[in-house]
């Protein structure tokens, strides 16, 4: 049997997210301790729009796990702007990457346009 992060089990619940994170006492961000690419979480879970398991970005995976609803063409992001955070309370969705860029600029965060 593999480790908890192996594709056999994946991450399916908020408890799974919490178990693989360390909580920052100041920001209340859940800092992901498992797989990352360039500091951003990569999480093996169910992609609800396609109904198949695969590796997803931290915000998208957190959205699916916390809300249990499709995103469709919407973009999931963490409102705390911490790229390593997977706290379900911090996840939001917006309508497009351009809207996300406007939100990031308003929040004082530089977001490269897609």
C-alpha positions, 0 to 999 in steps of 0.5 A: 500500500502506498503513502497517503498522497498516492493516486490510489487514494488521493485527497477527497475531504477537507480533513485530507487537506488539513492533514497534509498542511500546516496552519499559519497562526497569523494568516490561518492559511493551510500551507500545503506540505505535499506535492508542489510545482514552483511553490503551488500545490498539486493535488490528486483529486476528483475533477468534478467537471470531467468526473475523473481523478487527476492532478489539479492546482491547489485552488481548483482542488480545494474548490471541488473538495470544499464546495462539491460543485463544478467550476465550469469556465470559472477560475478558482483562486485563494483570496489570501493570495498565498500560493501555497494555501489550501484553506477551504475558507480562503477559496473563491471563484471568479468568471475569468482570468482577466477578472482574476487579474483585476482582483489581484491588482486591486489586492496589491498582487501582481498576476501575470495575464494568461 
